[in-house]
Amino acid sequence: MENPNITPEEMVAKFEGKIEEATKGLVSSDEMAQLKSELAGIKALAEKDNTSELKSKFVELESAVSGLKEASKSVPAKAKSLVDLIKEKAERINEVVKSGKGKVEIALKAQQNPSVIGTRDDYATFLDGTIKKPVRATRIIDLFRRVAVSTEYVKYREQDVVTRDASVVVACATSTSNTKTTWVNRTVQIQKIRDFVDIRIDMIDDYSFVASEVEQLVNESVKLKEEAEILLGSGNILSIDAIASEFDPANVLAPFSGAFQSATLAELTASMKAQIYTFGQENAWDADTIVMNYNDFVKFMHQKNSEGDYLLPNFVMAGDGILNGMRIVTSPLVTANTLYVFDSTKGEILDRQGATLEMSYENNDNFEHEIVTMKVVERLQFHVAQINQDAFMKCTDIATALTAITAP
């Protein structure tokens, strides 16, 4: 029960507190300021104890409260607002004002817009990560060591012409010698691989996974381009395909025409390895890697003779496979019916600048449209000294090569 002896001033103070608590978050700051101004005037009247004028001001206050608009737009149409509830209690409020005692209870329940029900993540378990589309592994660039360099141009020296002309001399007989060597300096220029993507800043701010996944995307793009250039090339970066010599079964230094019965990839790659070894004076180069198409590899593994028995060539399989002492690396970059054989120790990747990520919105009208450009840059060059380029060989037509090395 309210105190029957409560003064008009105390009643005004209580009414002010109730309205401020009940309307918290539902009216604007300007509307609340106006309401407080009205209550300040009522306090002044309360001090004069002018009952008639006090009642008139409360009627004006009731009208002001009834005209307040809700600030929250999410309350459903059928939900009762504070204004509705005050209107319903208007008669009781007038009684309290007239008598100076009693109380008015207004219960306002929190509301939720039903349109959001069923769309929130609260109603489902969200699995970690993002399911990615298939992308090839960069196995080929991992075959070569990386050498850090600090300039755009890299120079190296190699022998140009070498003559060794030692003689056998009897006792103190005279002899002549044409032994000599000359050198040549060569220059390699570092090249640049770059990729970028534009993305709205809002996406990065609002969704935690976006920045990391976009960064991974451009990083992968640069690495995939690096590997494609090193294997197949487009001119600016030295490539295995460009320097590799074509396998020639009839090469006079190491001929293999018609050398094998029922030749398979085992005999073909052994012949290529033998030619590389021979060209290197059986000392400088020893092929250790076969790069081929996976489907050709599977066909080779399941070859059978005319009796339906599996062919069992003299090699040991481990991982992707080891054939003739060479590891087998498969890649979708390699066209079917082709393969490469080489000594991987003779190649290296000159790394001027590893993959570097930069982000900026100072580009064209990016700032105006809140768009950030994410860029990844890598500076490198694939390097094989000219002397060592004969350590790389390719076969661009496996079927034809097998026919050539098979005994008639």
C-alpha positions as CSV (number, residue, x, y, z in Angstrom):
1,M,0.0,0.0,0.0
2,E,1.1,3.5,-0.8
3,N,1.6,5.9,2.1
4,P,-1.8,7.8,2.3
5,N,0.1,10.8,3.7
6,I,2.5,11.0,0.6
7,T,2.9,14.6,-0.6
8,P,2.4,15.7,-4.2
9,E,6.2,16.3,-4.5
10,E,6.9,12.7,-3.4
11,M,4.3,11.4,-5.8
12,V,5.8,13.3,-8.7
13,A,9.3,11.9,-7.9
14,K,7.9,8.3,-7.8
15,F,6.0,8.8,-11.1
16,E,9.1,10.2,-12.7
17,G,11.2,7.2,-11.7
18,K,8.6,4.7,-12.9
19,I,8.2,6.4,-16.3
20,E,12.0,6.6,-16.8
21,E,12.4,2.9,-16.0
22,A,9.5,1.7,-18.0
23,T,10.4,3.8,-21.1
24,K,14.1,3.0,-21.0
25,G,15.2,2.2,-24.6
26,L,11.7,2.8,-26.1
27,V,11.9,6.6,-26.6
28,S,14.4,8.9,-28.1
29,S,16.7,11.1,-25.9
30,D,14.9,14.3,-27.1
31,E,11.5,12.9,-26.1
32,M,12.8,11.9,-22.7
33,A,14.3,15.3,-22.2
34,Q,10.9,16.9,-23.0
35,L,9.2,14.6,-20.5
36,K,11.7,15.4,-17.8
37,S,11.1,19.1,-18.5
38,E,7.4,18.6,-18.0
39,L,8.1,16.8,-14.7
40,A,10.3,19.7,-13.6
41,G,7.4,22.1,-14.0
42,I,5.2,19.8,-12.0
43,K,7.7,19.7,-9.2
44,A,7.6,23.5,-9.1
45,L,3.8,23.4,-8.8
46,A,4.0,20.7,-6.1
47,E,6.1,23.0,-4.0
48,K,3.3,25.6,-4.2
49,D,0.8,22.9,-3.4
50,N,-1.7,24.1,-6.0
51,T,-3.9,21.1,-6.4
52,S,-6.0,22.3,-9.3
53,E,-3.0,23.4,-11.4
54,L,-1.1,20.2,-10.4
55,K,-4.0,18.0,-11.7
56,S,-4.0,20.0,-15.0
57,K,-0.3,19.4,-15.5
58,F,-0.7,15.7,-14.9
59,V,-3.3,15.6,-17.6
60,E,-0.9,17.3,-20.0
61,L,1.8,14.8,-18.9
62,E,-0.5,11.9,-19.6
63,S,-1.2,13.2,-23.1
64,A,2.6,13.6,-23.8
65,V,3.3,10.1,-22.6
66,S,0.5,8.7,-24.7
67,G,2.0,10.4,-27.8
68,L,5.4,8.9,-27.5
69,K,6.5,6.7,-30.3
70,E,8.4,3.5,-29.8
71,A,12.0,3.5,-30.8
72,S,12.2,-0.3,-31.4
73,K,10.9,-1.4,-34.8
74,S,11.1,-5.1,-34.0
75,V,8.0,-5.2,-31.7
76,P,5.2,-7.1,-33.5
77,A,2.0,-5.2,-34.4
78,K,-0.1,-7.2,-31.9
79,A,2.2,-6.5,-29.0
80,K,1.0,-3.9,-26.5
81,S,3.4,-0.9,-26.3
82,L,4.0,1.3,-23.3
83,V,1.7,3.9,-24.8
84,D,-1.2,1.4,-25.0
85,L,-0.7,0.3,-21.5
86,I,-0.6,3.8,-20.1
87,K,-3.9,4.6,-22.0
88,E,-5.5,1.5,-20.4
89,K,-4.4,2.8,-17.0
90,A,-5.4,6.5,-17.6
91,E,-8.4,6.4,-15.3
92,R,-6.5,4.8,-12.5
93,I,-3.6,7.4,-13.0
94,N,-6.2,10.2,-12.7
95,E,-7.5,8.7,-9.4
96,V,-4.1,8.5,-8.0
97,V,-3.3,12.1,-9.0
98,K,-6.7,13.3,-7.5
99,S,-6.4,11.4,-4.2
100,G,-2.6,11.7,-3.8
101,K,-2.4,8.0,-2.8
102,G,-2.5,4.5,-4.3
103,K,-0.4,2.9,-7.0
104,V,-0.6,2.0,-10.7
105,E,1.2,-1.2,-12.0
106,I,2.3,-1.4,-15.6
107,A,3.9,-4.6,-16.8
108,L,5.8,-4.4,-20.1
109,K,7.1,-7.7,-21.5
110,A,10.2,-8.0,-23.7
111,Q,9.2,-8.6,-27.3
112,Q,11.0,-10.5,-30.2
113,N,10.3,-10.2,-33.9
114,P,9.0,-13.6,-34.9
115,S,10.5,-13.1,-38.4
116,V,14.0,-13.9,-37.0
117,I,12.9,-17.2,-35.4
118,G,14.5,-20.2,-37.2
119,T,17.2,-18.1,-39.0
120,R,19.7,-17.6,-36.1
121,D,22.8,-19.8,-35.6
122,D,21.5,-20.5,-32.1
123,Y,19.2,-23.2,-33.6
124,A,22.0,-25.2,-35.3
125,T,25.5,-26.4,-34.7
126,F,27.9,-24.9,-37.2
127,L,30.8,-27.1,-38.2
128,D,34.3,-25.6,-38.2
129,G,36.0,-24.6,-41.4
130,T,34.9,-24.4,-45.0
131,I,34.7,-27.4,-47.4
132,K,37.1,-26.5,-50.2
133,K,37.0,-27.4,-53.9
134,P,39.8,-29.8,-55.1
135,V,43.1,-28.1,-55.9
136,R,46.3,-29.8,-57.0
137,A,49.2,-30.2,-54.6
138,T,52.4,-28.3,-55.4
139,R,54.7,-31.4,-55.5
140,I,57.1,-30.3,-58.2
141,I,58.4,-27.1,-56.6
142,D,59.1,-29.0,-53.5
143,L,61.6,-31.1,-55.4
144,F,64.1,-28.2,-55.6
145,R,66.1,-26.4,-53.0
146,R,65.4,-22.6,-52.5
147,V,68.3,-20.2,-52.5
148,A,67.7,-16.7,-51.0
149,V,69.0,-13.8,-53.1
150,S,69.0,-10.1,-52.4
151,T,69.1,-8.5,-55.8
152,E,67.1,-8.4,-59.0
153,Y,70.0,-9.8,-61.1
154,V,72.0,-12.8,-60.1
155,K,75.3,-13.6,-61.9
156,Y,77.2,-16.9,-62.0
157,R,80.3,-18.2,-63.7
158,E,80.7,-21.5,-65.6
159,Q,83.3,-23.0,-67.8
160,D,83.0,-22.3,-71.5
161,V,85.7,-24.2,-73.3
162,V,87.8,-26.8,-71.5
163,T,90.7,-28.7,-73.1
164,R,92.6,-31.4,-71.2
165,D,95.8,-32.5,-73.0
166,A,98.1,-34.3,-70.7
167,S,100.9,-36.4,-72.3
168,V,102.9,-39.4,-71.4
169,V,106.6,-38.5,-71.3
170,V,109.5,-40.9,-71.5
171,A,112.4,-39.9,-69.2
172,C,113.2,-36.2,-69.9
173,A,111.7,-36.0,-73.4
174,T,110.0,-32.8,-74.4
175,S,106.2,-32.5,-74.7
176,T,103.6,-30.1,-75.7
177,S,100.2,-29.3,-74.2
178,N,97.0,-27.6,-75.3
179,T,95.4,-27.8,-71.9
180,K,93.3,-24.6,-71.2
181,T,90.0,-23.4,-70.0
182,T,87.9,-20.3,-70.5
183,W,85.0,-19.0,-68.4
184,V,81.8,-17.1,-69.1
185,N,79.7,-15.0,-66.8
186,R,76.0,-15.4,-67.1
187,T,73.1,-13.4,-65.7
188,V,69.8,-14.4,-64.4
189,Q,66.9,-12.0,-63.8
190,I,64.4,-12.4,-61.0
191,Q,60.8,-12.4,-62.2
192,K,57.6,-11.5,-60.3
193,I,54.4,-13.5,-59.8
194,R,51.4,-11.5,-58.5
195,D,47.7,-12.0,-57.8
196,F,45.1,-9.9,-56.1
197,V,41.5,-9.8,-55.2
198,D,39.1,-6.9,-54.2
199,I,36.9,-7.5,-51.2
200,R,34.5,-5.3,-49.2
201,I,35.8,-4.1,-45.9
202,D,32.3,-4.9,-44.4
203,M,32.8,-8.6,-45.3
204,I,36.1,-8.7,-43.4
205,D,34.6,-6.9,-40.4
206,D,31.4,-8.9,-40.3
207,Y,32.6,-12.4,-41.0
208,S,35.6,-13.7,-39.2
209,F,36.5,-16.4,-41.7
210,V,36.6,-14.2,-44.8
211,A,40.0,-12.6,-44.4
212,S,41.9,-15.8,-43.7
213,E,40.2,-17.7,-46.6
214,V,40.7,-14.9,-49.1
215,E,44.4,-14.7,-48.1
216,Q,44.7,-18.5,-48.5
217,L,43.1,-18.2,-51.9
218,V,45.6,-15.7,-53.4
219,N,48.5,-17.4,-51.7
220,E,47.5,-20.7,-53.4
221,S,47.0,-19.0,-56.7
222,V,50.5,-17.6,-56.6
223,K,52.1,-20.9,-55.6
224,L,50.1,-22.8,-58.3
225,K,51.3,-20.3,-60.9
226,E,54.9,-20.7,-59.7
227,E,54.8,-24.5,-60.2
228,A,53.1,-24.3,-63.6
229,E,55.8,-21.8,-64.8
230,I,58.6,-23.9,-63.5
231,L,57.4,-27.1,-65.2
232,L,55.8,-25.7,-68.4
233,G,56.8,-22.0,-68.5
234,S,55.6,-19.1,-70.6
235,G,58.9,-17.4,-71.3
236,N,59.9,-15.2,-68.4
237,I,60.6,-18.0,-65.9
238,L,62.9,-20.8,-66.9
239,S,61.0,-24.0,-67.2
240,I,61.9,-27.7,-67.2
241,D,60.0,-28.2,-70.4
242,A,62.1,-25.5,-72.2
243,I,65.5,-26.9,-71.2
244,A,64.7,-30.6,-71.3
245,S,66.1,-32.4,-74.4
246,E,63.8,-34.8,-76.2
247,F,64.5,-38.5,-75.7
248,D,66.1,-39.9,-78.8
249,P,66.3,-43.7,-78.8
250,A,68.8,-43.5,-81.7
251,N,71.3,-41.2,-80.0
252,V,74.7,-42.5,-80.9
253,L,76.1,-41.9,-77.4
254,A,73.5,-44.2,-75.8
255,P,71.3,-45.9,-78.4
256,F,68.3,-47.9,-77.3
257,S,66.4,-48.5,-80.6
258,G,64.9,-52.0,-80.5
259,A,66.8,-52.8,-77.3
260,F,64.0,-54.5,-75.3
261,Q,61.4,-57.2,-75.5
262,S,57.9,-56.0,-74.6
263,A,59.2,-52.6,-73.5
264,T,57.2,-50.7,-70.7
265,L,57.7,-47.5,-68.9
266,A,60.3,-49.3,-66.8
267,E,62.5,-49.7,-69.9
268,L,61.7,-46.3,-71.2
269,T,62.6,-44.4,-68.1
270,A,65.7,-46.6,-67.6
271,S,66.8,-45.6,-71.1
272,M,66.3,-41.9,-70.4
273,K,68.2,-42.2,-67.2
274,A,71.0,-44.0,-69.0
275,Q,71.3,-41.3,-71.6
276,I,71.4,-38.5,-69.0
277,Y,74.1,-40.5,-67.1
278,T,76.1,-41.0,-70.3
279,F,75.8,-37.3,-71.3
280,G,77.3,-36.4,-67.9
281,Q,80.3,-38.6,-68.5
282,E,78.8,-41.1,-66.0
283,N,79.7,-38.7,-63.3
284,A,78.1,-35.2,-63.4
285,W,74.4,-36.2,-63.5
286,D,72.3,-39.0,-62.2
287,A,68.6,-38.7,-62.7
288,D,66.6,-39.1,-59.5
289,T,63.0,-38.0,-60.5
290,I,60.3,-39.0,-62.9
291,V,57.3,-36.6,-63.3
292,M,54.4,-38.0,-65.1
293,N,50.6,-38.1,-65.5
294,Y,48.9,-40.2,-62.8
295,N,46.7,-42.1,-65.2
296,D,49.8,-43.2,-67.2
297,F,51.3,-44.4,-63.9
298,V,48.2,-46.5,-63.1
299,K,48.2,-48.1,-66.5
300,F,51.8,-49.0,-66.2
301,M,51.3,-50.5,-62.7
302,H,48.6,-52.8,-64.2
303,Q,50.1,-54.0,-67.4
304,K,49.7,-57.7,-68.2
305,N,51.2,-60.0,-70.7
306,S,49.3,-61.9,-73.4
307,E,48.6,-64.6,-70.8
308,G,46.8,-62.2,-68.5
309,D,49.7,-62.2,-65.9
310,Y,50.9,-58.9,-64.4
311,L,54.2,-57.8,-65.6
312,L,56.6,-57.5,-62.7
313,P,59.5,-55.2,-63.7
314,N,62.6,-55.0,-61.5
315,F,61.6,-52.0,-59.3
316,V,60.4,-51.4,-55.8
317,M,57.3,-49.4,-55.1
318,A,57.1,-47.0,-52.1
319,G,54.8,-44.1,-51.7
320,D,54.0,-42.7,-55.2
321,G,56.7,-45.2,-56.4
322,I,60.4,-45.7,-57.0
323,L,61.4,-46.9,-60.5
324,N,64.9,-47.5,-61.6
325,G,66.2,-45.7,-58.5
326,M,64.0,-42.6,-59.3
327,R,61.1,-41.3,-57.4
328,I,57.8,-41.0,-59.3
329,V,55.9,-37.7,-58.9
330,T,52.6,-37.3,-60.5
331,S,50.9,-34.1,-61.4
332,P,47.8,-33.0,-63.4
333,L,50.1,-30.5,-65.1
334,V,51.7,-33.3,-67.1
335,T,49.7,-34.2,-70.2
336,A,48.9,-37.9,-70.7
337,N,51.4,-39.8,-72.8
338,T,54.3,-37.5,-71.7
339,L,56.8,-37.6,-68.9
340,Y,60.0,-36.0,-67.6
341,V,63.2,-37.5,-66.2
342,F,65.8,-35.4,-64.5
343,D,68.4,-34.9,-61.8
344,S,66.6,-32.5,-59.4
345,T,69.9,-31.6,-57.6
346,K,70.9,-29.5,-60.7
347,G,67.9,-27.1,-60.4
348,E,67.2,-24.5,-57.7
349,I,64.7,-21.8,-57.0
350,L,66.2,-18.3,-56.5
351,D,64.0,-16.7,-54.0
352,R,64.3,-12.9,-54.0
353,Q,61.0,-12.4,-52.0
354,G,58.9,-15.1,-50.6
355,A,55.1,-14.7,-51.0
356,T,54.2,-11.3,-49.3
357,L,50.7,-10.3,-48.5
358,E,49.7,-6.6,-48.7
359,M,46.3,-5.0,-48.2
360,S,45.3,-1.5,-49.2
361,Y,42.2,0.6,-50.1
362,E,44.2,3.4,-51.7
363,N,43.5,2.2,-55.2
364,N,41.3,3.9,-57.8
365,D,37.9,4.4,-56.0
366,N,38.5,1.7,-53.3
367,F,38.3,4.2,-50.5
368,E,35.1,5.7,-51.8
369,H,33.4,2.2,-52.0
370,E,35.0,0.7,-48.8
371,I,36.8,-1.9,-50.8
372,V,40.2,-3.3,-49.8
373,T,42.6,-4.9,-52.3
374,M,44.4,-8.0,-51.0
375,K,47.6,-8.7,-53.0
376,V,50.2,-11.4,-52.9
377,V,53.6,-10.9,-54.6
378,E,56.4,-13.4,-55.0
379,R,59.8,-12.7,-56.8
380,L,61.8,-15.7,-57.9
381,Q,63.5,-17.5,-60.8
382,F,64.1,-21.1,-61.6
383,H,67.7,-21.6,-62.2
384,V,69.6,-24.4,-63.9
385,A,73.2,-23.5,-65.1
386,Q,73.4,-23.9,-68.9
387,I,76.0,-26.7,-68.5
388,N,73.6,-28.7,-66.3
389,Q,70.6,-28.4,-68.6
390,D,71.4,-31.7,-70.2
391,A,70.4,-33.3,-66.9
392,F,66.8,-32.8,-67.9
393,M,65.0,-34.9,-70.5
394,K,61.4,-35.3,-71.6
395,C,59.4,-37.8,-73.7
396,T,56.5,-36.1,-75.5
397,D,55.1,-39.3,-77.0
398,I,55.4,-42.3,-74.7
399,A,53.6,-44.7,-77.1
400,T,55.9,-43.9,-80.0
401,A,59.0,-44.1,-77.8
402,L,57.9,-47.6,-76.5
403,T,57.6,-48.8,-80.1
404,A,61.0,-47.4,-80.9
405,I,62.8,-49.2,-78.0
406,T,60.9,-52.5,-78.5
407,A,62.7,-55.3,-80.4
408,P,61.1,-56.0,-83.8
